[in-house]
């Protein structure tokens, strides 16, 4: 048996490092009383930096690396969706602050796993709805236009899609009585997982694919072959298994990623046309 290389070690350790970082950041923020919104924002940038570095060190497909022009497009989308997301997040946090209880029924160690489970189900539901209902697909389909899957184009989204998905998940948790601390903890995990599964990195998680979502699964979600393009979860793979949308098997990779009907959306570089496209379709 050959000895594992440094790249093998990076591939195996990438997700544990991210999850450990999320736990550490949560504990430090709670211990020192840092602003949760700012912590989440800075943590997102740290995760991005880590994964971009891994994409150069252990790429799944070197041809999926963004070129200079694509980096420019992706940066604009990131600013737009981050701005829209921040606006939506502010409204959500106001709602969470008004609804969430300061005296949760469960202790925090019991709240967080339950909030993670329910938040994951809510995320699965709103994501699957984005692929099922035509009026939501007009928004969510923007994310599936690129013919590559990498951490940079994880931010290629329609602003309205970001607001809907974030609001649905977090308000669901608040309405069920979870505390702000639990919602914050789950949010850090979701940030780490959301960017990780979209990264163009060579990882082999093996049996852990039946517990957590990995890039191996999420690439199939972006497949142009709709028969294998399940995997609506981005954190726990439980719901895909339960609802019959789990298509991964060891060694399975998509032949191509992107839209099954490329002409149904503007090209990613046509940013203004992309932003107004859903409304034109709804009026047409």
ZIGI-V829843 format. One record per residue. PHI is phi in whole degrees, 0 to 359 (* if undefined). PSI is psi as a letter, one per 30 degrees, with the letter a starting at -180 (NA if undefined). Layout:
phi psi
PHI PSI
PHI PSI
This chain:
phi psi
* k
285 k
287 k
295 k
271 l
299 e
291 e
298 e
297 e
298 e
296 e
282 e
268 f
303 e
290 e
303 e
297 e
295 e
292 e
296 e
297 e
298 e
296 e
296 e
297 e
299 e
297 e
292 e
296 e
288 e
292 e
259 f
71 h
291 l
295 k
293 e
296 e
293 e
298 e
298 e
298 e
291 e
297 e
301 e
294 e
296 e
297 e
302 e
300 e
298 e
286 e
298 e
298 e
294 e
296 f
277 e
275 e
224 i
291 k
288 e
220 j
303 f
287 f
274 f
295 k
293 k
274 l
299 e
296 e
295 e
304 e
295 e
300 e
297 e
295 e
295 e
299 e
299 e
297 e
297 e
287 e
294 e
294 e
295 e
296 e
295 e
296 e
297 e
296 e
299 e
295 e
296 e
296 e
297 e
295 e
298 e
297 e
280 e
262 e
298 k
277 k
270 f
234 i
297 l
294 e
265 l
292 l
302 e
294 f
268 e
295 e
298 e
299 e
291 e
296 e
297 e
295 e
288 e
298 e
296 e
295 e
297 e
295 e
300 e
296 e
289 e
290 e
295 e
299 e
296 f
261 f
258 e
263 k
303 e
289 f
277 e
297 e
303 f
271 e
290 f
301 f
305 e
291 f
262 g
294 e
301 k
270 g
222 l
236 j
212 l
294 f
292 e
273 g
300 f
273 f
282 j
214 l
277 k
306 e
297 e
295 e
297 e
297 e
297 e
292 e
295 e
297 e
298 e
292 e
288 e
291 e
300 e
294 e
293 e
296 f
275 g
93 g
284 k
285 l
299 e
296 e
293 e
296 e
297 e
298 e
297 e
299 e
296 e
298 e
295 e
300 e
300 e
291 e
301 e
281 e
299 e
293 f
267 f
284 k
273 i
232 k
272 j
233 l
227 j
268 f
58 b
299 f
296 f
298 f
273 g
243 e
242 k
285 k
231 l
303 e
302 e
284 e
290 f
298 e
296 e
301 e
271 g
296 k
285 f
272 j
293 f
291 f
252 f
271 h
270 b
55 i
275 f
282 l
239 f
229 d
263 k
271 g
304 e
289 e
297 e
292 e
291 e
257 g
76 g
246 g
265 j
244 f
291 k
214 l
307 k
87 f
281 k
226 k
289 k
291 e
209 l
238 l
131 a
272 k
294 f
235 i
302 f
283 f
278 f
224 l
295 l
297 l
303 e
291 f
270 i
293 e
297 e
298 e
295 e
293 e
266 f
305 e
300 e
286 e
297 e
297 e
291 f
268 f
281 NA
